[in-house]
Amino acid sequence: MSDLMTLPEVAKYLRVPQKSLYIWRHKHTGPPAARVGRHLRYRREDVDRWIDEQRDADMNGAPAA
C-alpha cells in the first residue's frame, strides 16, 4: 500500500465510518490530512502516530485530542 491513503482506506484501516473522519477533521481531533486538489490524503505514518497518541492519552487518563 502506498504511503498516502484515501479517506475510505483510512476509515477501513481504523474500522470507523468515513463520516467519523469528516467529523474529527472538522473538530481538529482526528489524524492529520492534507488536501490534494479536492481530495483528502493521509500519510500512513501520521495515522499510526495519531493512534499512538490516542492510546497514550487513554492510558494517562487525559482526554485525547
N, C-alpha and C positions, 0 to 999 in steps of 0.2 A: 504494500500500500504506500502511496505517496506520502511525503511529509505533510502536504496540505490536505485537509479533509473538508468535505462539504458539510452543510448543516445536517442533511439526512444521515451522513456517515457518523457524525459526532453523536447525534441522537441515538443511533443504533449502538455505538460504542459505549455510551453512558447508560443505555437502556432506559431512556426517558423520552417522552413525547417531544416532537420538534417544537411544539408550542412553548414548552418549558424553556428551551434555549432562547426563544424570542423574548419571553418574559424576563429571564435572567439578564439578557443583554440590555433590555430597557432599564432594568433596576441596577445595572452595573455590578451584578453579583456572580455572573457566570464566567466561564472560561473566555479569555480574550479572543476576539475575532477581528479580522480585517476585511474591509470591502475591496473586492476586485471587480471594478465596474459595478454592476448591480448585485453581485453575488457575495455572500459571506464565505470566508475561508478561515479555517482554524489550523494552527500548527499542532501536530500531534504532541510535541514536547510541551506546548503551553497547556493543552488539555490535561496531560498527565501531571504537570506541576499543579494545576488547579485542583485536581483530585487529591493530591498530597496535602495541599493547603486545607482542603475541607476536612480531611482525616485528622490533621494536626489540630485544627481548631476544635473539632469534636472531642478529641482526646483531652484537650485542655479546658473544656467546658466553655470556651469562648464562642460567641456567635460567628459563624462562617461568613465571609464576605462574598 
